[in-house]
C-alpha cells in the first residue's frame, strides 16, 4: 500500500504541476482580461447582491436565496484544508506560499464567476420547486454534449459524495483524539462515526432547503469563531505582524531564505493549496450556485466569486497569521492541523486547542453537507425523473461512507481524490472556456441594466439565440 501511495503521489505531482495548474491559471487570466477584472471592479456589487432576499413560491415556501447558495458552497469550500492545508503549504513552501494563495484566489475568482453564471443560466427546476444545475447541465445544454456531462457527474459524485466525506469524517476523529477519551479509547472511532452519520442523515433527508437552512447558521458561526481566535492571536502578537507580512512577500519572490525550499516550492504549494481551498474553476461550487433563486444569472456569479475571497483571503490568511506570528521557525515543524493547534495553544492556552476541535468539527461537518449536495445534484442529472430508489440509495451509501471513514486511515484515498478532482477540473475547463463568451454577454447585459439604475432582471428573450434555457421565461 505504501508503494501504491507513493506512485499515486508521483503521478499526482506531475499531473498538477505540468498540466492542470498551467491550464487553470491560463484560463483564469483569460477570464480576467475578457471580463475586465470583474472580480475586482465589481466587488462592492458582490456585497450588495449577497443581501438579496429569497422569493416565496406558490406553496408559501422560501426559495434558496443568494446567501443560502453562498453558504452551501462555502460549507463545501471551507473545510479542514483551511487549517491543515494552509499549515502544510507554509511548512513545505515557507511563508511565501501564502502570497501565491492570494494570487490564485484573485485570478481564480474570475473562473468562479464564469462557471457559476453559466450554472444559473442553464439550471432546471426540480420536482419540489427548487433548482439544480452545474457543469453537467451546461455541458449538455450549452455545448450539446450530454456524454461529457455524464462523465463530469460521475466524477464529482465519487470525489465529493464519497471520498471527501470519508476524509472529513476521519479528520474529525483525528482532531477529537486530542480532546476526547485519550489515545487508548477504542470506542471513540465507532461512536463518533455513528454520531456523524445520524446527524448528517437528519440533514440530507430533508432536501436542499434543509441543507441551506443548516449551512446559513453553521457557516457564519464557524467563520466568526475561528476569526475571533485568530484575531486574539494576532492582537497578542501584534508587534510581529510587520515581520510576518515581510516574510510572506519576501518569501514569495525569493528575497530571503524560507523554510521548506526555494521560490519554486513556494509558488507550487501556494497555487496548489489555493486551488484546493477555494475550488475556483474546479466545477464544484456551480452546483450550489445553480440552486439560488435570483433575478439575473450574473448575481450568482458575483456571489460565488465573493466566496473565493471569503475562503482564501479571509479564512486561509487567518490560519497563516496564527502560525507565522507564533512559530516563525518552521524548519522541522510538523505539517497539518497540529501546527495550527500548537500555535493557538502557545498563544492562548490549552483551552484554545479544544475550541479548535469544535471549529474543525463544524468545518468538516458543513463540508459533508455541501459535498453530499454536489453528488445529489449530479445524480439527478444522470437519472432524470427515474430516481425513486436512486437518491435514497445514494444517501445511505454516503452515510455508510462517513461511518467507515471515521474508522480508519485514508491517506491513499486523499491522494486518489487529488487525481479525481484534477480530472474533474480538466473536464470543467473544457466546457467553460468555449462557453465563457455567453457569461461575458450576460455580464454586459447586467451592467447595462445597472447603469439604468434598475435591479437587473434577465429573461430568455434578451438572448433569443440561446437554446435549452428553461428557467428564464418570465
C-alpha positions in Angstrom: 0.0 0.0 0.0 2.9 2.4 0.7 4.3 1.7 -2.7 1.0 2.3 -4.4 0.5 5.5 -2.4 4.0 6.7 -3.4 3.2 6.0 -7.1 -0.1 7.9 -6.9 1.7 10.9 -5.3 4.3 11.0 -8.1 1.6 10.8 -10.8 -0.3 13.5 -9.0 2.6 15.9 -8.7 3.3 15.6 -12.5 -0.4 15.9 -13.4 -1.0 19.0 -11.3 2.3 20.8 -11.8 2.7 20.4 -15.6 -0.9 20.1 -16.9 -3.7 21.3 -14.5 -2.1 24.3 -12.8 -1.0 25.9 -16.1 -4.4 25.4 -17.7 -6.3 26.7 -14.7 -4.1 29.8 -14.3 -4.2 30.5 -18.0 -8.0 30.2 -18.1 -8.3 32.5 -15.0 -6.1 35.1 -16.6 -8.1 34.9 -19.9 -11.4 35.3 -18.0 -9.9 38.2 -16.0 -8.9 40.1 -19.2 -12.1 39.3 -21.1 -14.3 40.4 -18.1 -12.1 43.5 -17.4 -11.3 42.1 -14.0 -14.9 41.6 -12.9 -13.7 40.1 -9.6 -12.0 43.4 -8.6 -14.1 46.2 -10.2 -17.5 44.7 -9.1 -16.5 43.7 -5.6 -19.0 46.2 -4.0 -21.7 44.7 -6.2 -20.9 41.3 -4.8 -21.7 42.5 -1.3 -24.9 44.2 -2.4 -26.4 41.1 -4.2 -25.5 38.8 -1.3 -28.2 40.5 0.7 -31.0 39.8 -1.9 -34.0 38.3 -0.1 -35.4 34.9 -1.1 -38.6 34.8 -3.0 -41.6 32.7 -1.9 -43.1 30.1 -4.2 -46.8 29.3 -4.8 -46.8 27.0 -1.8 -45.5 29.6 0.6 -42.1 28.1 0.8 -39.0 30.3 0.6 -36.7 29.6 -2.3 -32.9 29.3 -1.8 -31.6 32.8 -1.6 -28.2 34.1 -2.9 -26.9 33.9 0.7 -28.3 30.4 1.1 -26.5 29.2 -2.1 -23.4 31.1 -0.9 -23.4 29.2 2.4 -23.9 25.8 0.7 -20.9 26.4 -1.5 -18.9 27.9 1.4 -19.8 24.8 3.5 -18.1 22.6 1.0 -15.4 25.0 0.1 -14.3 26.0 3.7 -13.1 22.7 5.1 -10.3 21.3 7.1 -7.9 22.3 4.3 -8.2 25.8 5.5 -6.5 24.7 8.7 -4.4 21.7 7.8 -3.8 22.5 4.2 -2.5 26.0 4.8 -0.2 24.7 7.6 1.2 22.1 5.1 1.7 24.8 2.4 3.7 27.0 4.8 5.7 24.1 6.2 6.7 22.9 2.7 6.8 26.2 0.8 7.6 28.7 3.5 5.7 32.0 4.2 5.9 32.9 0.6 3.3 30.2 -0.3 0.6 32.4 1.4 1.3 35.2 -1.2 0.7 32.8 -4.1 -2.5 31.6 -2.4 -3.7 35.2 -2.6 -2.7 35.4 -6.2 -4.5 32.2 -7.0 -7.7 33.4 -5.3 -7.7 36.7 -7.2 -7.2 35.1 -10.6 -9.5 32.1 -9.8 -12.4 34.4 -8.7 -12.9 35.2 -12.4 -13.2 31.5 -13.2 -15.7 31.2 -10.4 -17.8 34.0 -11.9 -17.9 32.3 -15.3 -18.8 28.8 -14.1 -21.5 30.0 -11.7 -23.1 32.4 -14.1 -23.4 29.6 -16.6 -24.8 27.2 -14.0 -27.5 29.8 -13.2 -28.3 30.2 -16.9 -28.7 26.5 -17.7 -30.3 25.4 -14.4 -33.5 23.4 -14.3 -36.5 23.3 -11.9 -36.7 20.2 -9.7 -39.8 18.3 -8.7 -40.1 20.1 -5.3 -39.9 23.6 -6.8 -36.1 24.1 -6.1 -33.5 24.5 -8.8 -30.5 22.3 -9.7 -27.7 22.8 -12.1 -23.9 22.8 -12.5 -21.2 21.9 -15.1 -23.1 18.7 -16.2 -26.1 20.8 -17.1 -24.2 23.5 -19.1 -22.2 20.8 -20.8 -25.4 19.2 -22.1 -27.5 22.3 -22.7 -24.8 24.8 -23.7 -22.3 22.5 -25.5 -24.8 19.9 -26.6 -22.6 17.1 -25.2 -24.5 15.0 -22.7 -21.8 12.4 -22.6 -19.4 15.0 -21.2 -21.9 16.0 -18.6 -22.4 12.3 -17.5 -18.6 11.9 -17.2 -18.4 15.0 -15.0 -21.4 14.0 -12.9 -19.9 10.6 -12.1 -16.5 12.1 -11.3 -17.8 14.8 -8.9 -20.2 12.3 -7.2 -17.4 9.9 -6.4 -15.0 12.6 -5.4 -17.2 14.7 -3.2 -20.1 12.5 -2.3 -18.0 9.6 -1.1 -14.2 10.2 -1.0 -14.1 13.6 0.5 -16.9 12.8 3.0 -14.8 9.9 4.2 -11.8 12.1 4.6 -13.8 14.7 6.6 -15.1 12.1 9.0 -11.6 10.8 9.5 -10.3 14.3 10.2 -12.9 14.9 12.9 -11.9 11.6 14.6 -8.2 12.5 14.4 -8.7 16.0 15.9 -11.2 14.7 18.6 -8.5 12.3 19.8 -6.7 15.3 21.4 -9.9 16.2 23.4 -11.9 13.0 23.9 -11.0 9.7 25.6 -7.3 9.7 25.2 -5.0 7.6 22.9 -6.4 4.2 24.0 -10.1 5.0 23.6 -11.0 2.2 21.2 -14.7 3.2 21.4 -14.1 6.7 20.1 -14.0 6.0 16.3 -17.2 3.9 16.0 -19.2 6.2 18.4 -18.2 9.3 16.5 -18.8 7.6 13.2 -22.4 6.7 14.2 -23.0 10.2 15.6 -21.8 11.8 12.4 -23.9 9.5 10.2 -27.0 10.2 12.3 -26.5 14.0 12.3 -25.8 14.1 8.6 -28.8 11.8 7.9 -31.1 14.2 9.7 -30.0 17.0 7.3 -29.7 15.3 3.9 -33.0 13.5 4.1 -34.6 16.9 4.4 -33.6 18.1 0.9 -31.8 21.2 -0.3 -33.9 23.6 1.7 -32.8 22.0 4.9 -29.2 21.9 3.8 -29.5 25.6 3.1 -31.1 26.4 6.5 -28.4 24.5 8.4 -25.5 26.0 6.5 -26.9 29.5 6.8 -26.4 29.1 10.6 -23.4 26.9 10.7 -21.1 28.6 8.2 -21.3 32.1 9.8 -20.8 30.7 13.3 -17.9 28.6 12.2 -16.2 31.6 10.5 -16.8 34.0 13.3 -15.5 31.6 16.0 -12.3 30.9 14.0 -11.7 34.5 13.2 -12.1 35.6 16.8 -9.5 33.0 17.8 -7.2 34.2 15.0 -7.7 37.9 15.9 -6.9 37.2 19.5 -3.6 35.6 18.5 -2.7 38.4 16.1 -3.5 41.1 18.8 -1.3 39.3 21.3 1.5 39.2 18.8 0.8 42.5 17.0 4.4 43.6 17.1 5.3 40.6 15.0 2.8 41.4 12.2 5.1 43.6 10.1 7.7 40.8 10.2 5.1 38.3 9.1 3.9 40.4 6.1 7.6 41.0 5.2 8.2 37.2 5.3 5.2 36.5 3.2 6.1 39.0 0.5 9.9 38.3 0.7 9.4 34.5 0.6 7.1 34.8 -2.4 9.8 36.3 -4.6 12.9 34.6 -3.1 14.2 37.8 -1.4 15.1 35.7 1.7 15.5 32.1 2.7 12.3 30.3 3.5 11.7 27.1 5.4 10.9 24.2 3.1 12.5 25.2 -0.1 13.1 27.8 -2.7 10.8 30.1 -4.6 9.6 27.4 -6.9 8.3 25.4 -4.0 6.6 28.4 -2.5 4.8 29.1 -5.8 3.7 25.5 -6.4 2.5 25.0 -2.8 0.7 28.3 -2.7 -1.1 27.8 -6.0 -2.0 24.2 -5.4 -3.3 24.6 -1.9 -5.1 27.8 -3.1 -6.9 25.8 -5.7 -7.8 23.0 -3.3 -9.1 25.6 -0.8 -11.3 27.9 -2.9 -12.2 25.3 -5.7 -12.3 28.1 -8.3 -12.6 26.6 -11.7 -13.0 23.0 -10.5 -16.7 22.8 -11.2 -17.9 22.1 -7.7 -19.3 25.4 -6.4 -21.6 26.0 -9.5 -23.7 23.1 -8.3 -24.6 25.2 -5.2 -24.8 28.4 -7.2 -27.5 27.0 -9.5 -29.8 26.3 -6.5 -30.4 30.0 -5.8 -33.5 32.0 -6.9 -32.1 35.2 -8.4 -33.3 37.7 -10.9 -30.2 37.5 -13.1 -27.5 34.8 -13.6 -24.7 37.3 -13.1 -25.8 37.8 -9.5 -24.9 34.3 -8.5 -21.6 34.5 -10.5 -20.7 37.5 -8.4 -21.7 35.8 -5.1 -19.6 32.7 -5.9 -16.6 35.0 -6.8 -17.0 36.5 -3.3 -16.9 33.0 -1.9 -13.4 32.5 -3.3 -12.2 35.7 -1.4 -14.1 34.6 1.7 -12.3 31.3 1.7 -8.8 32.2 0.8 -8.3 35.9 1.7 -10.1 35.7 5.0 -10.1 32.2 6.4 -6.8 30.9 5.0 -5.0 34.2 5.7 -6.1 34.0 9.4 -4.6 30.5 9.6 -1.3 31.8 8.1 -1.2 34.7 10.6 -1.9 32.3 13.6 1.0 30.1 12.6 3.5 32.8 11.5 3.0 35.1 14.5 3.7 32.3 17.0 6.0 29.9 15.2 8.4 31.8 12.8 10.9 28.9 12.9 9.3 26.4 10.5 12.3 24.1 9.9 11.4 20.7 11.1 7.8 21.7 12.1 5.1 19.1 11.8 2.6 19.5 8.9 -1.1 19.7 9.2 -3.6 20.8 11.8 -1.2 20.0 14.6 0.9 23.1 13.6 -2.2 25.3 13.8 -3.3 23.8 17.1 0.1 24.2 18.7 0.2 27.8 17.6 -3.1 28.5 19.2 -2.3 26.8 22.5 1.1 28.6 22.6 -0.6 32.0 22.4 -4.0 31.4 24.2 -3.5 28.3 26.4 -4.7 24.7 26.2 -8.4 25.7 26.1 -7.8 27.1 22.6 -6.9 23.6 21.4 -10.3 22.3 22.5 -12.1 25.2 20.8 -10.2 24.3 17.6 -11.6 20.8 17.9 -15.1 22.3 17.8 -14.2 24.5 14.9 -12.8 21.5 12.9 -15.9 19.6 13.6 -18.1 22.4 12.2 -15.8 22.8 9.2 -15.8 19.1 8.4 -19.5 18.6 9.1 -20.5 21.6 6.9 -18.2 20.3 4.2 -20.1 16.9 4.4 -23.4 18.6 3.7 -22.1 20.6 0.7 -20.3 17.5 -0.6 -23.4 15.5 -0.4 -25.5 18.1 -2.2 -23.0 18.2 -5.1 -23.4 14.4 -5.5 -27.2 14.6 -5.3 -27.5 17.3 -8.0 -25.4 15.3 -10.4 -27.2 12.0 -9.7 -30.4 13.8 -10.6 -28.8 14.9 -13.8 -27.9 11.3 -14.8 -31.2 9.7 -13.7 -33.7 12.4 -14.5 -37.1 11.5 -13.3 -36.2 7.8 -12.8 -34.7 8.3 -9.4 -37.3 7.0 -6.9 -34.8 4.5 -5.4 -31.5 6.1 -6.6 -31.4 9.1 -4.2 -32.3 7.1 -1.1 -29.7 4.5 -2.0 -27.1 7.3 -2.6 -27.9 8.9 0.8 -27.5 5.5 2.6 -24.2 5.0 0.8 -23.0 8.4 1.8 -23.8 7.7 5.5 -22.1 4.4 5.3 -19.0 6.1 3.8 -19.0 8.6 6.6 -19.1 5.9 9.2 -16.3 3.9 7.5 -14.2 7.0 7.1 -14.3 7.5 10.8 -12.8 4.1 11.5 -9.6 4.1 9.5 -6.7 5.9 7.8 -7.5 7.4 4.4 -4.1 8.6 3.3 -4.3 6.8 0.0 -7.9 8.0 -0.5 -6.7 11.6 -0.2 -4.2 11.1 -2.9 -6.7 9.3 -5.2 -9.1 12.2 -4.6 -6.4 14.6 -5.9 -6.4 12.7 -9.2 -10.2 12.6 -9.4 -10.5 16.3 -8.5 -7.9 17.3 -11.0 -9.6 15.3 -13.8 -12.9 16.9 -12.8 -11.3 20.3 -13.2 -10.0 19.5 -16.7 -13.4 18.4 -17.8 -15.0 21.6 -16.4 -12.4 23.7 -18.2 -13.2 22.0 -21.5 -16.7 23.4 -21.1 -16.4 26.9 -19.5 -13.6 28.1 -21.9 -15.8 27.8 -25.1 -18.9 28.9 -23.2 -17.3 31.9 -21.4 -18.4 34.3 -24.2 -22.0 33.7 -23.0 -21.1 34.6 -19.5 -19.5 37.8 -20.6 -22.6 38.8 -22.6 -24.6 38.2 -19.5 -22.3 40.5 -17.6 -22.7 43.2 -20.2 -26.5 42.9 -20.0 -26.3 43.1 -16.2 -24.1 46.2 -16.2 -26.3 47.9 -18.8 -29.3 47.5 -16.5 -27.4 48.7 -13.5 -26.3 51.8 -15.4 -30.0 52.5 -16.0 -30.5 52.4 -12.2 -32.6 49.3 -12.1 -32.2 45.9 -10.4 -31.1 43.7 -13.3 -33.6 41.1 -14.5 -32.8 38.5 -17.1 -35.3 36.8 -19.5 -34.5 34.4 -22.3 -35.8 36.9 -24.9 -32.8 39.1 -24.2 -30.7 36.4 -25.8 -33.1 34.6 -28.1 -30.4 32.7 -29.9 -29.6 30.6 -26.8 -31.1 27.1 -26.8 -32.2 24.9 -23.9 -32.7 27.7 -21.4 -35.7 26.7 -19.4 -35.9 28.8 -16.3 -35.8 32.4 -17.6 -39.1 32.8 -19.4 -40.8 35.4 -17.2 
